[in-house]
Amino acid sequence: MKSTYDRLTDILVNQFEARPEEIRPDITFEELELDSLFLVELGLVIRRDLNVEIGEDDATPRSTVADVVKLIEDQLNPAS
């Protein structure tokens, strides 16, 4: 099974045409030249593909890929 990071990377590459060599945990969406409109669309794709809700205020262009991975994982694996 793919890690959350790998799944998010696949989404960024396959649906948003990000270049795989640019994606790393500490890069921001702003550095990937993906704006706030992109983040709304990304939230919809994550909800559809991963069944996780990312709120509009949860991720910003200055959020890193690792930040969004953590948001996803927090919802997939809530503390018991």
DSSP file (Angstrom, degrees, kcal/mol; ACC not computed):
  #  RESIDUE AA STRUCTURE BP1 BP2  ACC     N-H-->O    O-->H-N    N-H-->O    O-->H-N    TCO  KAPPA ALPHA  PHI   PSI    X-CA   Y-CA   Z-CA
    1    1 A M              0   0    0      0, 0.0     2,-0.1     0, 0.0     0, 0.0   0.000 360.0 360.0 360.0 137.2    0.0    0.0    0.0
    2    2 A K        -     0   0    0      1,-0.1     2,-0.0     2,-0.1     0, 0.0  -0.382 360.0-112.8 -72.5 148.8    1.3    3.5   -0.9
    3    3 A S     >  -     0   0    0      1,-0.1     4,-2.3    -2,-0.1     5,-0.2  -0.322  28.4-109.1 -72.2 163.7    2.1    6.0    1.8
    4    4 A T  H  > S+     0   0    0      1,-0.2     4,-2.7     2,-0.2     5,-0.2   0.896 121.4  54.5 -60.2 -40.7    0.0    9.1    2.1
    5    5 A Y  H  > S+     0   0    0      1,-0.2     4,-2.6     2,-0.2    -1,-0.2   0.928 109.3  46.9 -59.0 -46.2    3.0   11.1    0.8
    6    6 A D  H  > S+     0   0    0      2,-0.2     4,-2.4     1,-0.2    -1,-0.2   0.880 111.9  50.7 -64.8 -38.1    3.2    8.9   -2.3
    7    7 A R  H  X S+     0   0    0     -4,-2.3     4,-1.9     2,-0.2    -1,-0.2   0.914 112.2  46.3 -66.1 -42.1   -0.6    9.1   -2.8
    8    8 A L  H  X S+     0   0    0     -4,-2.7     4,-2.6     2,-0.2    -2,-0.2   0.906 111.3  52.5 -66.5 -40.6   -0.5   12.9   -2.6
    9    9 A T  H  X S+     0   0    0     -4,-2.6     4,-2.5    -5,-0.2     5,-0.2   0.920 107.7  51.8 -59.4 -44.1    2.5   13.1   -4.9
   10   10 A D  H  X S+     0   0    0     -4,-2.4     4,-3.1     1,-0.2     5,-0.4   0.911 110.2  48.9 -58.7 -42.9    0.6   11.0   -7.5
   11   11 A I  H  X>S+     0   0    0     -4,-1.9     4,-2.4     1,-0.2     5,-0.8   0.938 112.0  48.3 -62.3 -46.9   -2.4   13.4   -7.3
   12   12 A L  H  X5S+     0   0    0     -4,-2.6     6,-2.4     3,-0.2     4,-0.7   0.888 119.2  39.0 -62.0 -39.8   -0.1   16.4   -7.7
   13   13 A V  H  X5S+     0   0    0     -4,-2.5     4,-0.7     4,-0.2    -2,-0.2   0.942 123.1  37.4 -75.9 -49.3    1.7   14.8  -10.7
   14   14 A N  H  <5S+     0   0    0     -4,-3.1    -3,-0.2    -5,-0.2    -2,-0.2   0.795 130.5  25.1 -79.2 -29.2   -1.2   13.1  -12.5
   15   15 A Q  H  <5S+     0   0    0     -4,-2.4    -3,-0.2    -5,-0.4    -1,-0.2   0.673 131.9  32.5-110.4 -20.3   -4.0   15.7  -11.9
   16   16 A F  H  <<S-     0   0    0     -5,-0.8    -3,-0.2    -4,-0.7    -2,-0.1   0.310  97.1-124.5-121.3   7.1   -2.2   19.0  -11.5
   17   17 A E     <  +     0   0    0     -4,-0.7    -4,-0.2    -6,-0.2     2,-0.2   0.759  48.9 162.6  56.9  30.7    0.8   18.4  -13.7
   18   18 A A        -     0   0    0     -6,-2.4    -1,-0.2    -9,-0.1    -2,-0.1  -0.529  46.0-109.9 -72.5 148.5    3.4   19.1  -11.0
   19   19 A R    >>  -     0   0    0     -2,-0.2     3,-2.0     1,-0.1     4,-0.9  -0.708  19.1-138.9 -84.4 126.9    6.9   17.8  -12.0
   20   20 A P  G >4 S+     0   0    0      0, 0.0     3,-0.5     0, 0.0    -1,-0.1   0.821 100.4  59.9 -56.5 -34.0    7.8   14.8   -9.8
   21   21 A E  G 34 S+     0   0    0      1,-0.2    -2,-0.0    -3,-0.0    -3,-0.0   0.700 103.9  52.1 -69.9 -17.1   11.4   15.9   -9.4
   22   22 A E  G <4 S+     0   0    0     -3,-2.0     2,-0.4    10,-0.0    -1,-0.2   0.722  87.9  96.0 -87.0 -23.4   10.2   19.2   -7.8
   23   23 A I    <<  +     0   0    0     -4,-0.9   -14,-0.0    -3,-0.5     3,-0.0  -0.542  43.3 144.7 -79.5 127.3    8.0   17.6   -5.2
   24   24 A R    >   -     0   0    0     -2,-0.4     3,-1.6     4,-0.0    41,-0.4  -0.956  60.3-100.0-150.9 161.0    9.5   17.0   -1.8
   25   25 A P  T 3  S+     0   0    0      0, 0.0    41,-2.5     0, 0.0    42,-0.3   0.820 117.9  47.5 -56.9 -34.2    8.0   17.2    1.8
   26   26 A D  T 3  S+     0   0    0     39,-0.2     2,-0.3    38,-0.2    -3,-0.0   0.433  85.3 106.8 -92.6   2.2    9.3   20.7    2.5
   27   27 A I    <   -     0   0    0     -3,-1.6    38,-1.8    -5,-0.1    39,-0.2  -0.595  63.8-134.6 -81.6 141.8    8.2   22.5   -0.7
   28   28 A T  B  >  -A   64   0A   0     -2,-0.3     4,-1.3    36,-0.2    36,-0.2  -0.518  18.2-119.2 -88.9 161.4    5.3   24.8   -0.5
   29   29 A F  T  4>S+     0   0    0     34,-1.8     5,-3.0    31,-0.4    33,-0.2   0.842 117.1  59.0 -66.7 -31.7    2.4   24.9   -3.0
   30   30 A E  T >45S+     0   0    0     31,-2.9     3,-1.6    33,-0.3    -1,-0.2   0.910 103.5  50.5 -60.6 -43.6    3.4   28.5   -3.7
   31   31 A E  T 345S+     0   0    0     30,-0.3    -1,-0.2     1,-0.3    -2,-0.2   0.797 107.3  53.8 -65.8 -28.2    6.9   27.2   -4.8
   32   32 A L  T 3<5S-     0   0    0     -4,-1.3    -1,-0.3     2,-0.2    -2,-0.2   0.413 119.6-116.6 -82.6   2.4    5.2   24.7   -7.0
   33   33 A E  T < 5S+     0   0    0     -3,-1.6     2,-0.5     1,-0.2    -3,-0.2   0.864  70.1 139.6  62.9  39.1    3.3   27.7   -8.5
   34   34 A L      < -     0   0    0     -5,-3.0    -1,-0.2    27,-0.2    -2,-0.2  -0.969  36.0-157.9-115.6 120.8    0.0   26.3   -7.3
   35   35 A D     >  -     0   0    0     -2,-0.5     4,-1.6    -3,-0.1     3,-0.2  -0.102  36.1 -83.4 -93.8-172.6   -2.3   29.0   -5.9
   36   36 A S  H  > S+     0   0    0      1,-0.2     4,-1.5     2,-0.2     5,-0.1   0.819 126.3  57.7 -64.9 -31.6   -5.3   29.1   -3.6
   37   37 A L  H  > S+     0   0    0      1,-0.2     4,-1.9     2,-0.2    -1,-0.2   0.908 104.8  52.7 -63.2 -40.3   -7.7   28.1   -6.4
   38   38 A F  H  > S+     0   0    0     -3,-0.2     4,-3.3     1,-0.2    -2,-0.2   0.901 104.3  56.4 -57.8 -41.6   -5.6   25.0   -6.9
   39   39 A L  H  X S+     0   0    0     -4,-1.6     4,-2.3     1,-0.2    -1,-0.2   0.855 104.3  52.0 -64.6 -34.1   -6.0   24.2   -3.2
   40   40 A V  H  X S+     0   0    0     -4,-1.5     4,-1.6     2,-0.2    -1,-0.2   0.944 113.3  44.4 -63.5 -46.9   -9.8   24.3   -3.5
   41   41 A E  H  X S+     0   0    0     -4,-1.9     4,-2.2     1,-0.2    -2,-0.2   0.897 111.2  53.8 -64.8 -40.1   -9.6   21.8   -6.3
   42   42 A L  H  X S+     0   0    0     -4,-3.3     4,-2.9     1,-0.2     5,-0.2   0.913 105.5  54.4 -60.0 -42.1   -7.0   19.7   -4.5
   43   43 A G  H  X S+     0   0    0     -4,-2.3     4,-2.1     1,-0.2    11,-0.3   0.890 108.3  48.9 -58.1 -39.9   -9.4   19.5   -1.5
   44   44 A L  H  X S+     0   0    0     -4,-1.6     4,-2.3     2,-0.2    -1,-0.2   0.902 112.1  47.9 -66.5 -41.4  -12.1   18.2   -3.8
   45   45 A V  H  X S+     0   0    0     -4,-2.2     4,-3.4     2,-0.2     5,-0.4   0.907 111.5  50.1 -66.8 -41.8   -9.7   15.6   -5.3
   46   46 A I  H  X>S+     0   0    0     -4,-2.9     4,-2.6     2,-0.2     6,-0.9   0.909 111.0  49.6 -63.4 -41.2   -8.5   14.5   -1.9
   47   47 A R  H  X5S+     0   0    0     -4,-2.1     4,-1.0    -5,-0.2    -2,-0.2   0.931 116.6  42.1 -62.0 -44.3  -12.1   14.1   -0.7
   48   48 A R  H  <5S+     0   0    0     -4,-2.3    -2,-0.2     2,-0.2    -1,-0.2   0.937 125.6  31.8 -67.7 -47.9  -13.0   12.1   -3.8
   49   49 A D  H  <5S+     0   0    0     -4,-3.4    -3,-0.2    -5,-0.2    -2,-0.2   0.830 134.8  23.3 -84.6 -33.4   -9.9    9.9   -3.9
   50   50 A L  H  <5S-     0   0    0     -4,-2.6    -3,-0.2    -5,-0.4    -2,-0.2   0.465  93.8-126.0-114.4  -4.6   -9.0    9.6   -0.2
   51   51 A N     << +     0   0    0     -4,-1.0     2,-0.4    -5,-0.6    -4,-0.2   0.892  67.8 129.0  57.8  42.7  -12.3   10.2    1.4
   52   52 A V        -     0   0    0     -6,-0.9     2,-0.6    -9,-0.1    -1,-0.2  -0.985  55.2-134.6-129.8 138.2  -10.8   13.0    3.6
   53   53 A E        -     0   0    0     -2,-0.4     2,-0.6    -3,-0.1    -9,-0.1  -0.840  17.1-172.3 -98.2 119.6  -12.1   16.5    4.0
   54   54 A I        -     0   0    0     -2,-0.6    -7,-0.1   -11,-0.3    -8,-0.1  -0.954  21.6-137.5-109.4 115.1   -9.5   19.3    3.8
   55   55 A G    >>  -     0   0    0     -2,-0.6     3,-1.2     1,-0.1     4,-0.8  -0.280  19.1-113.9 -71.2 157.3  -11.0   22.6    4.8
   56   56 A E  T 34 S+     0   0    0      1,-0.3     3,-0.2     2,-0.2    -1,-0.1   0.802 118.8  46.8 -60.4 -30.0  -10.3   25.8    2.8
   57   57 A D  T 34 S+     0   0    0      1,-0.2    -1,-0.3     3,-0.0     3,-0.1   0.543  98.1  72.7 -89.2  -7.6   -8.5   27.3    5.9
   58   58 A D  T <4 S+     0   0    0     -3,-1.2     2,-0.4     1,-0.2    -2,-0.2   0.815 102.8  33.6 -77.8 -30.4   -6.5   24.1    6.6
   59   59 A A     <  +     0   0    0     -4,-0.8    -1,-0.2    -3,-0.2   -16,-0.1  -0.989  66.2 177.8-131.2 135.5   -4.1   24.5    3.6
   60   60 A T    >   -     0   0    0     -2,-0.4     3,-2.1    -3,-0.1   -31,-0.4  -0.777  49.8 -94.5-125.6 170.1   -2.7   27.7    2.1
   61   61 A P  T 3  S+     0   0    0      0, 0.0   -31,-2.9     0, 0.0   -32,-0.4   0.775 127.2  55.4 -57.4 -23.2   -0.3   28.4   -0.8
   62   62 A R  T 3  S+     0   0    0    -33,-0.2     2,-0.1   -34,-0.2    -3,-0.0   0.496  85.0 106.7 -89.1  -2.9    2.4   28.6    1.9
   63   63 A S    <   -     0   0    0     -3,-2.1   -34,-1.8     1,-0.1   -33,-0.3  -0.435  68.4-128.8 -69.6 148.9    1.6   25.1    3.3
   64   64 A T  B  >  -A   28   0A   0    -36,-0.2     4,-1.7    -2,-0.1   -36,-0.2  -0.527  21.0-110.1 -93.0 166.1    4.1   22.4    2.5
   65   65 A V  H  > S+     0   0    0    -38,-1.8     4,-2.3   -41,-0.4   -39,-0.2   0.908 122.4  54.9 -58.4 -41.8    3.4   19.0    1.0
   66   66 A A  H  > S+     0   0    0    -41,-2.5     4,-2.4     1,-0.2    -1,-0.2   0.864 102.5  56.8 -61.4 -36.6    4.2   17.6    4.4
   67   67 A D  H  > S+     0   0    0    -42,-0.3     4,-2.0     1,-0.2    -1,-0.2   0.928 110.0  43.7 -60.0 -44.9    1.6   19.8    6.1
   68   68 A V  H  X S+     0   0    0     -4,-1.7     4,-2.4     2,-0.2    -2,-0.2   0.875 110.0  55.7 -71.8 -36.4   -1.1   18.4    3.8
   69   69 A V  H  X S+     0   0    0     -4,-2.3     4,-2.9     1,-0.2    -1,-0.2   0.929 108.7  48.9 -57.7 -44.3    0.1   14.9    4.3
   70   70 A K  H  X S+     0   0    0     -4,-2.4     4,-2.7     2,-0.2    -2,-0.2   0.906 108.8  52.4 -63.4 -42.0   -0.2   15.4    8.1
   71   71 A L  H  X S+     0   0    0     -4,-2.0     4,-1.2     2,-0.2    -1,-0.2   0.923 113.1  45.0 -58.4 -43.9   -3.8   16.8    7.7
   72   72 A I  H  X S+     0   0    0     -4,-2.4     4,-2.4     1,-0.2     3,-0.5   0.949 114.2  47.7 -65.0 -49.3   -4.7   13.7    5.7
   73   73 A E  H  X S+     0   0    0     -4,-2.9     4,-2.6     1,-0.2    -2,-0.2   0.862 106.0  58.5 -63.9 -35.7   -3.1   11.3    8.1
   74   74 A D  H  < S+     0   0    0     -4,-2.7    -1,-0.2     1,-0.2    -2,-0.2   0.857 112.4  41.2 -60.9 -34.4   -4.7   13.0   11.1
   75   75 A Q  H  < S+     0   0    0     -4,-1.2    -2,-0.2    -3,-0.5    -1,-0.2   0.835 115.5  48.7 -82.7 -33.6   -8.1   12.3    9.6
   76   76 A L  H  < S+     0   0    0     -4,-2.4    -2,-0.2     1,-0.3    -3,-0.2   0.830 125.0  29.9 -72.7 -30.5   -7.3    8.8    8.4
   77   77 A N  S  < S-     0   0    0     -4,-2.6    -1,-0.3    -5,-0.2    -2,-0.1  -0.553  82.1-172.7-128.8  66.6   -5.9    7.8   11.7
   78   78 A P        -     0   0    0      0, 0.0    -3,-0.1     0, 0.0     2,-0.1  -0.275  36.9 -97.0 -62.8 146.9   -7.7    9.8   14.4
   79   79 A A              0   0    0      1,-0.1    -5,-0.0    -5,-0.1    -2,-0.0  -0.384 360.0 360.0 -62.9 137.0   -6.3    9.5   18.0
   80   80 A S              0   0    0     -3,-0.1    -1,-0.1    -2,-0.1    -3,-0.0   0.456 360.0 360.0 -86.3 360.0   -8.2    7.0   19.9
